[in-house]
Amino acid sequence: MTYNAETLAFRDGREYTIRSAEPEDASIVLQYMKIILGETPFLLRTPEELTVTPEREAAILAERKEDPRSLMLVAEKDGEIIAVSDIQSHGIKSRQYHRGELGISVRKDFWHQGIGSAMMERLDAFAREAGYEQIELTVESKNLRAIRMYLKNGFTVYGTRPHGMKYADGSYDNDYLMIKML
């Protein structure tokens, strides 16, 4: 699905743009992913595990753009991607068609600027238009900043997956399963 570009203001007054991710963005999306994978332990992989080629990423972005029940947004400042968010269906099976899976990431140097909430609002509106009845996500229990944002935007915790994430040092973190009924 395509989302028309929109210019918004950070809390400090600077401007940024939210728009649909395009296949032509493959290289800068991968650069963004390498940055954020190194900034936080709360994502599912390490920078070394990012092995997607620009060609494959372009194909993924094209597939997402063609899917009427999928929306991938990027936030951009001065030609650099500073956040990525998306929502997509759990699948085409009739018994799961009502469920959407949501994800948001923001570069660390742009945290606390309202970008995550702005993207959440747009994904929520899209989910309603696309006919989703509920939005789901998984978040690490120690990711308090993200949990606060999700709770503020109407999500509730409906379960905990013990040891959902295992780190290189052998320690674990639990996953919270969160849901928002639309």
C-alpha positions, 0 to 999 in steps of 0.5 A: 500500500502507498502512503502519501508523504507528510511533513511533520515537526519534531518536538523541538520544531525541526521537520521530518517526513513520513512516507511509504517505503519504496523499492528504491529505498532498499540500500538506505533501509539496509543502512538504517537497519545496520545502525539500529541493530547496533544501537539496541539489544531489543531487536531480534538480530545483531548487525552481523546477522543482517545478510539481506542484499539490496536486491532482495530488500528491493523485492521485499519492499515491492511486495509490501507496496503491492499488498493492499493489507500491508503498509511500511512507512519510513521517517526521513530527515535530510535524506536519511531514514530515521525510523521504520514502521510497518503493519502486515497481515498474519496471513491469508488464512481466513481464521487469521485474516483479522489480525495485523502484526505491527513493528516500529523502530526509531534511531536512537538519536531521534528517540523522545521526539514523538516519531514512534507515536506519529507512525503508530497513529498512521498505522492504526488508521491504516489498520482500521481502513484495511479491515483489521480487527486487532493489532498485535506486537511483541516487545522485550520486557526491559524495553520500557520506553517502547512499552510506555508508547504502546500502552499510551496508544491503547495496547495491553499486555496479554501474555509473557513469553519467558526467555523470549530473547537470549543474549550473547552473554547467556542472559535472557529477557521475556517477551511481552505479547501486546494487543490492541482491539480496533 
